[in-house]
Amino acid sequence: MSTATADIPLKTLIDELATRQSEARRISDTFKVDEKGRFTVSAEQNQAYRKVIQEAQELKSLIDSRKAADDIAGFLDAPDTPSAAGQFYGSAPGPEVKSLGDLFTESDAFERARERGFEGSAQIRAGIEGKSIWALSAGTVTHNSFGGAQNVGISELARRKSRIRDLFPKASTKASVLYGIRETGWTNNAAQIRQRTAADGTSPAAGLPSDQWGRAPESRLDFKPVMYPVSEIAHVLHAHKNILADEPRLKNFINTRMIEGVKYREDYDLLHSTGDGEKLTGLFNVPGVQEYAAVAADKRSVQVRRAITKGVLAEYEMSGLVISPNLWEELELETDDTGAFRIAVQVAVGAERKIWRLNVVDTTAMADEKFLVGAFGNGAQLYDRESVSVTVSSENGLNFEQGLISIRADERVALEVARPESFVVGTWA
């Protein structure tokens, strides 16, 4: 390892590695996915991604080497025998600690009791001071005086495997507002017609001069213009700047948590948002969406199938089911009269998440009392204006004076519902 490399602080190398990781994630988020789930990557994206990954691998190798060198140096520099303080406390070389008895006898409560000659001191309550570590856990941590401590780090954030947006084919827009035409009525008068008819237009031709050419009946379509706003979903978190400087893992954890927060709200708004011209209108609140109230005599799977029929009668093929996790559990555990599972037919190897040929998304954004079936992508389409992103800045209020940073996650989406009748909101019996 060169002298120049050895002079670089380990913390700086770790910060550089975290920066490369964030850059790699940013580049990968720009990859496009078509309707079949295939990635489309340009030559520039491929070159940039390979470069940043290579740099990250080099930094990781350098960090491992530096840590190994530091361990060797620490071993060689360690004293052969315990220090005097270490011998007194009966501990090995390392950080000197105080017992709970020492902390108690040095407390203010013990000192005040001693000054009174311990008169009237049946109990002495002494608060053992802990160190505030806002940069680590926004609270206090007290370490035991005996034994050692191990930092187990931060658990990886669990991510939902499916979301409502997964039911829509991928689509994007560069506009700030969308508009279109929604069909509100359809009268179909198509019929067979005669080449020639009598004067009344319906009876067979009589070979008279008054006979007429057959005339097709007139059908009717009713439309109304509809505006679909591009809505923003966002939230902000404030943290001390030392978090980013001292713990890169926590930075990535926060970024991921912020993204998950936006995605959960997206699920909720796609279902329940009440549009006001600036906010999108969720599927539950779009005029014309059908409703189905199940009957108690039907099993859960039968109730779903009957709701599907209402959507099919609107001339659209149903493609997805949105359901709460509790009710999806009931559906998967539903059995027939012989005790066999009706839905999860391959429990041992993991059944496919489908029911009645519909893709299933279970989300806590759906109440246990309701479910939704619909023609996702045909009757409605989700458009991405700006994919979810995380921005960090100190330019906010008193952040600079207080040493704070503001972390903001946001996205902009639009929901077009061209055929509301192709969606059915069901109420469980």
N, C-alpha and C positions, 0 to 999 in steps of 0.2 A: 504494500500500500504506500503510495507516494506521500511525501511530507505535506503537500498541498491538500490532499484528501484527508489526511489525519487531523489537520487543523480545523476541519469543518465540524461544528457541533453536531452531536447525534440528533438533537431536537430539530435542527434545520433540515437534516436528511429526511426525518420522518414527516415534517411538514411538506417537503417537496414531493414525497411519495403520495401523501393525501391529495395534493394538488393534481398530480398525474391521474389519480383514480377518479377525481371529480371530472377532469377533462375527458377521460375515456367514457364515463357515463354520459356526459353531454353529447359526445359524438354519436354514441350508440342510440341515443334518443332521437337522432335525426334520421335513422334508417327507416325507410318506408316499408310497409307491409301491405301486400295486395289482398284481394278477397279470399285467396286460398291459404293465407298465412305465410307466404313466401317473402323473404327479405329482398329488397332492391337497394343495393349499395353502389354509389358512384365510385369512380376511380379515385377522386379526391378524398372522399370519405374513407375509403379503404386504406389509402396511403397515410392519412392523418391518424387513423385508429391504430394501425400497425406501429407507427412511430411512437405514439404515446405509450403503448403497451411495452414496447422494447425499452423505453426510458424508465418505465416503472419497474421492470424486471431488473435492470441494472442498479437502480436505487435500492431495491429490496436486497439484492446480493451484497451491496456495499454496507447496508445497515446491519445485516447478519455478521459481516466481517468485523465491523466496528464493535458490535456487542461482544463478540468472541474475544477481541483484543482487550476490551475493557475488563472482561472477566479475568483474563490472564493477569492484567496489571493489578487488579484488586487483590488477587490471590497472592501475588508476589509482595505487595505492599502491606499485607496484613501482619500484625505483630504475632510473634511466636507464642506469647503468653497473654492471658487476660490482663486488662488494665486493673489498677488498684480499685477503682469503682466497681469494675466487673467482678473482682474477687469478693468485695464487700457484699454485693447483692447476690453473689452466687450465680452469675450469668456469664455467658461466653462473650467474646468481643462483639460489639455491636451497639445499637442505640441504648443509652441508659434510660431506664424507666423507674418510676416511683410506684411503690405498692399502694394499695387502697388505704392502709394505715397511715402512710406518710402524707397522702393527700388529705386525709381527715384531720390529722394533728396540725397541718399547716393552714387549715381553712379558717375563715373569719369567724364562723360560728364557734369553733373550738377555742379560739383566742379570746372571744368575748366571755365565754363560760369560765375560762381560767382566770380572767381578771376579776370575776365575781367570786372567786374561790369555789366555783362549781356549786354555789348555793342555788337551790331551786332548779337544778338541772337534771331532772329525771330523764329527759331525753335531749339530745343535741342533734339537730338536723343540719347537716352540712351539704350544700350543693357542690358536687364534684364537677368542676368546670370542664366542658368539652370544647374542642376547637371548631369554629365555624368553617365549613369548607364549601362555600357556595359554588365554587368553580367545579366541584365534583358532584354534589348531590343535592344542593339547595336545602341543606339541613345540617345536623351535627352527627359526628361519628365518634363513638367512644371505643377505644381498643382495650382489650383485657390486659391486665398487667402480667399474667402468666401465659405461657405458650406463644406461638407465633401467629402472624396474620398473613393471609393470602389474598391478593387482589384478583378476583375472578372476572373482572372486566364488565362489559355490557353485553347482555343477552341480545342476540339478533332479533330484530323485530319481525313478528309473524305477519305474513302478508296473505290477504285473501286470494284464493286461486281463481275466483270467477267474479265478475262484476256485470252489471246490467249492460254496460257499453259493449261487452263481449258478444251480446246478442245482435248488435248492429254490424253490418259490413263497414269497413273503414272508409271514412269520407272526411274531406277537409274543405275549408273555404277561406278566401282572403277578404271577404266582405265584412262590413260592420253590422249589416242587417240583411236578413233574407226575406223574400216575399214570394208568394205563390198563390195558386188557385186551389180551393178546397171544394170538392163536390158535396153538395148539401141535399141533392135530390135526384132521383133517376126513375123515369117512367118508361118502361120498355113495352112498346106496342108493335114490335116486329111480328109479322104474320105472312102466310102465303097469300099471293095475289093472283088474280086472273089476268090473262093478257087482254081480254075484252070483257066488259060487263054491260049490264043493262043501264038505263038512265039513272037508276038509283045508286049505282056504284058498287053494288054488292051482288046482285042476282046475275046469273049467267047471261051472256049476250044472246039477244033474240034475232040478230041479223037485221036490225032496223037502223035507220039513219041516226036514231037517238042513242045508239050504243056508244060507250066511251072506252078509252084505253084504261086498263087497270092502274090503279093508283096506290102507292105504298102508304100505309098509315104513318102518322107522325108520332115519334117518341119525344121525350122531354128530358133535358139535363139542366139542373140548377147548380150554379157555382157562386162562390163568394171569395173575394180577395182576402188573404191572410198574411200578416207580418209575423216573422219569427225573429226576435231579438237575439243578438250574440251576447250572452250573459257571462259575467265574470264571477268565478268562485275563488275566494282567497281568504287567508288568515295570516296573522303575524305572531311571532314569538320573540320575546326579548331575553337576552342572556348576556352575561359578562364576557368581555373580549378574551379573557384568559382561558375560557373554554376552548376556543379555537386554537389558541397558542399552546396549551398544555396537553390537550387530549383530542387528537385528530379523530379517534374512533367515535367520540361523543358527537363531534360535528357531523359525521356521516349518519349517526343514529338519528340526530335531530332532523337532518334533511329528509331522511326516509319517513320519519314520523309525520313531518309536515305534508309530504306528498300523500301519504295514506289518509291524512285528514281531509284533504281536498277530494280525494277519490271517494271517500265515504259520503261526503256531502253531495257529490255528483250523483251517487246512487239514490240518495234521498230526494234530491230535487227532480230527477228524471221521473220520479213517481208522484211527488206530493207538492211541488212548487206551484204557487198561485201566481200566474203571470200578471204583470201590471204594465206591460209595454216595454219594460227594461229587463225584467226577470223572465226566464223561460217558464212555460206552462207545463207542469208535469202531466203525465198520462192520466192520472186520476181526475184531473180537473179540466181536461179538454172537452168542450161540448161535443156531444155525439158519441162518446165512448159508451159501449154497451155495458150493462150490468147483468149479473146472474146470481140469483139467490138459490143456494142449494137446498135440497130437502134431506131430512134426517135419515130417511130410509136408504140413501145411497152411500156407498163407501167413498173414501176420499178420492181414490183414483177415478171412480165413476163421476164424481162431481166435476173433476177437471175435464173429463171427456165431454160432458154435457156443455160446459162453457166453451170448449173448442168448437162445438157445432154452431153456436151462435156466431162465432167469428167466421166460420166457413160459409154461412149463409150470406155474409157480406161479400162473397166472391173472392176472398183472400185466403191463401194457405197459411195456417198458423205455424209459427216457427220457434216460439220460445215461451217458457213459463218462468215467472218470477214468484218466489215463495219464501216464507220465513224459514229459518233453520229448524225450528221446532216442528213445523208442519211437514217439511221435507223428510224429517226423521220419521214421522208417522206414516208418510207415504211409502218410504223405503221398507218400513217394518210391517206394512200391511200384509196380511196373510189370507189365503183362501180357506175353504172349509176343511181342507186336508192339512192345514198348517204350513203350507208352502208359501214362500214369499211371492207376491204378485209382481213387484216392480224390480227388486234387486235379484235377478235370476242368477248372477255369478258373484255371490257375496265373497267367496274365498279368494278370488283374484281381483275384486273391485269392479262392481257393475258400472256400466256406462251411465253418465248423468243424463238420462233421457226418460221421458214418460210420454206414451202415445206419440212417439216420433218427434217430440219437442225437446230442444235443448233446455236445460234447467239451470237457473241461477238462484241460489239461496242466499239471502242477505238480511241482515238485521234492520235494514231500512224498510222492510216490509213487515207490517203488523201481523200477528198470528191469526187475526180474524179474516184476513183478505188474501187474495192471490190475483195474479194477472197473467192472461194469455194474450198473445198478439202476433201480428205479422211484422216482425222487426225487420227493418230495411226496405220493406215494400209499403206498408201502411204508415210507417214513420221512419225518419232517418236522423241520426246524430251527426253533427258536423263539428270538427275541431277547428277553431280559429287560431288558438295558441295552446299548444300542449302544456301540461303542467310543468312548472319550473320553480326553482328555489333561488331567491335573490338575497344576498347578505349585504347590509350597509350600516355604517355608523352615522350617516347623515340623517338623523331623525331626532327632533326635539333636543333633549339634554344628553343624548347618548355620548357625545364626545367628552363632556365634563364628567359623566358618571362611569365612563369606561364600558359602555354597553354597546351591543350590536343588535340590530333588528333583522330577524330572519322572516322573509315573506314568501309564501308559496301561493301560486295562483294559476288559473287556467281560464280560457274563454271558449265556450261551447254554445251551440244552438241546436234546438230540437224542433224538427219539422214534423208535423203530424198531418199528412195529406188525407188519410182515410181513417178518421177516428173510429168508425164502426168496425174496423178490422181489429180492434182491441176490446177485450172483455175483462172487466173487474169482477171477480167472483167473491162471494161471501160464503165462508164455510158454514155448513149446517151444524 
